[in-house]
Amino acid sequence: MDQHSAHERVLYEDVMRQLSGDGAPAQRLLLPLTLDFGPAELDAIDAHRELLERVGFEIEPFSGRSIVVHTAPNPHPRFEAGRCLQELVADLAGGRFGGWQNRLERFAATYACRAAIKAGQALDAGEMRELVLRLLTATLPAHDVHGRPSLVQLPKEELERRFGRA
């Protein structure tokens, strides 16, 4: 299993439900984040404010090129809200979206990719187990939002051959 691809798939399906429902649970930040953006990124924040709120980012203008983030999603314990928001906004500022449904899918895919656990990040046994269970309940567990496999199944004979047991 590719943990990044698996988590990306799980998050994408969660976000699509949140965007069409009541939104995501968000965590109020004890110390709000202050982030600086360029003009195109600030325009992207304004244009996609509702989507950002639906995934858990409560944002308000601060001063000049700065914004303050009061709430953020919390998809996993190692989530870096500031970095994720900066990458997400940069992607939104640089992209062109088609109709509403395409925009929702693109936004959900971009968020899922940026928020997912990274490849090679160490997970404890409980986190691994939870990720596997969540992936197995996904609608399309075999692939992430980019079409890459999330998991690969090898026959027992192939594993035995690779380990010199055949």
C-alpha positions as CSV (number, residue, x, y, z in Angstrom):
1,M,0.0,0.0,0.0
2,D,1.2,3.5,-0.8
3,Q,0.3,5.5,2.3
4,H,0.2,8.9,0.5
5,S,-2.0,7.6,-2.3
6,A,-4.2,5.7,0.1
7,H,-4.7,8.7,2.4
8,E,-5.2,11.0,-0.6
9,R,-8.1,8.7,-1.8
10,V,-9.7,8.7,1.6
11,L,-9.4,12.5,2.0
12,Y,-10.8,13.1,-1.5
13,E,-13.9,11.1,-0.8
14,D,-14.3,12.8,2.6
15,V,-13.9,16.2,1.1
16,M,-16.4,15.6,-1.7
17,R,-19.0,14.6,0.9
18,Q,-18.2,17.7,2.9
19,L,-18.4,20.0,-0.1
20,S,-21.9,18.7,-0.9
21,G,-23.0,18.6,2.7
22,D,-22.5,20.7,5.9
23,G,-18.7,21.1,5.6
24,A,-15.9,19.6,7.5
25,P,-15.2,19.7,11.2
26,A,-12.5,22.4,11.9
27,Q,-10.2,23.0,14.8
28,R,-10.0,26.5,16.3
29,L,-6.3,27.5,16.4
30,L,-5.0,28.6,19.8
31,L,-2.7,30.9,18.0
32,P,-4.1,32.1,14.7
33,L,-1.8,31.8,11.7
34,T,-0.8,34.9,9.8
35,L,0.2,34.2,6.2
36,D,1.3,36.5,3.4
37,F,0.1,36.0,-0.2
38,G,0.6,37.7,-3.6
39,P,-2.2,39.5,-5.4
40,A,-3.2,36.5,-7.6
41,E,-3.3,34.2,-4.5
42,L,-5.4,36.7,-2.5
43,D,-7.8,36.8,-5.5
44,A,-7.9,33.0,-5.4
45,I,-8.7,33.1,-1.7
46,D,-11.6,35.5,-2.3
47,A,-12.9,33.4,-5.2
48,H,-12.8,30.1,-3.3
49,R,-13.5,31.4,0.2
50,E,-16.7,29.2,0.5
51,L,-14.8,26.1,-0.6
52,L,-11.9,26.8,1.8
53,E,-14.4,27.2,4.7
54,R,-16.2,24.0,3.8
55,V,-12.9,22.1,4.3
56,G,-12.3,23.8,7.6
57,F,-10.2,27.0,6.9
58,E,-11.7,30.1,8.5
59,I,-9.8,33.0,6.9
60,E,-10.1,36.8,7.2
61,P,-8.1,39.6,5.6
62,F,-5.5,41.1,7.9
63,S,-3.4,43.8,6.5
64,G,-2.1,44.4,3.0
65,R,-1.1,41.0,1.6
66,S,-1.7,39.1,4.9
67,I,-4.5,36.9,6.1
68,V,-5.3,35.4,9.4
69,V,-6.4,31.8,9.7
70,H,-8.6,31.1,12.7
71,T,-9.6,27.5,12.1
72,A,-8.1,24.7,10.1
73,P,-9.0,21.1,9.2
74,N,-7.2,18.3,11.1
75,P,-7.0,15.3,8.7
76,H,-4.1,13.7,10.6
77,P,-1.7,14.4,13.6
78,R,1.2,15.6,11.4
79,F,-0.9,18.0,9.4
80,E,0.7,21.4,8.7
81,A,-2.2,23.8,8.2
82,G,-0.2,26.8,7.0
83,R,1.8,24.8,4.5
84,C,-1.2,23.0,3.2
85,L,-3.1,26.3,2.8
86,Q,-0.2,28.0,1.0
87,E,0.1,25.1,-1.5
88,L,-3.6,24.9,-2.0
89,V,-4.0,28.6,-2.7
90,A,-1.0,28.5,-5.0
91,D,-2.6,25.7,-6.9
92,L,-6.0,27.5,-7.0
93,A,-4.3,30.7,-8.2
94,G,-2.5,29.0,-11.0
95,G,-5.4,26.8,-12.2
96,R,-8.4,27.3,-14.5
97,F,-11.6,25.7,-13.4
98,G,-14.5,24.7,-15.6
99,G,-18.1,24.2,-14.4
100,W,-19.1,24.0,-10.8
101,Q,-18.8,20.2,-10.5
102,N,-15.4,20.2,-12.1
103,R,-14.3,23.0,-9.7
104,L,-15.5,21.0,-6.7
105,E,-13.7,17.8,-7.9
106,R,-10.5,19.7,-8.7
107,F,-10.5,21.5,-5.4
108,A,-11.1,18.3,-3.5
109,A,-8.3,16.6,-5.4
110,T,-5.9,19.4,-4.8
111,Y,-6.8,19.6,-1.1
112,A,-6.5,15.8,-0.7
113,C,-3.1,15.8,-2.3
114,R,-1.8,18.6,-0.2
115,A,-3.3,17.4,3.1
116,A,-2.4,13.7,2.8
117,I,0.2,12.0,4.8
118,K,3.5,12.1,2.9
119,A,5.2,9.1,1.4
120,G,7.8,7.7,3.8
121,Q,6.4,9.5,6.8
122,A,6.6,7.1,9.8
123,L,3.2,5.9,11.1
124,D,2.6,3.9,14.2
125,A,0.7,0.6,14.1
126,G,-2.7,2.2,15.0
127,E,-2.3,4.9,12.3
128,M,-1.5,2.2,9.8
129,R,-4.5,0.1,10.8
130,E,-6.8,3.1,10.6
131,L,-5.6,4.1,7.2
132,V,-6.1,0.6,5.8
133,L,-9.6,0.4,7.3
134,R,-10.6,3.8,5.9
135,L,-9.2,2.9,2.5
136,L,-11.1,-0.4,2.4
137,T,-14.3,1.5,3.0
138,A,-13.6,4.0,0.2
139,T,-15.7,3.9,-3.0
140,L,-12.6,3.6,-5.3
141,P,-9.8,2.3,-3.0
142,A,-7.5,1.1,-5.7
143,H,-6.4,4.5,-7.0
144,D,-5.6,8.0,-5.8
145,V,-7.0,11.1,-7.4
146,H,-4.2,11.1,-10.0
147,G,-4.9,7.5,-11.1
148,R,-1.8,6.1,-9.3
149,P,-2.4,2.8,-7.5
150,S,-3.1,3.0,-3.7
151,L,-2.5,-0.7,-3.2
152,V,-1.1,-3.6,-5.2
153,Q,-2.1,-7.2,-4.7
154,L,0.5,-9.9,-5.4
155,P,-0.3,-13.6,-5.5
156,K,1.2,-15.7,-2.7
157,E,3.3,-17.5,-5.3
158,E,4.8,-14.2,-6.4
159,L,5.8,-13.3,-2.9
160,E,7.3,-16.7,-2.2
161,R,9.3,-16.4,-5.5
162,R,10.6,-13.0,-4.6
163,F,11.7,-14.2,-1.1
164,G,13.3,-17.3,-2.6
165,R,10.7,-19.7,-1.1
166,A,9.3,-21.2,-4.3
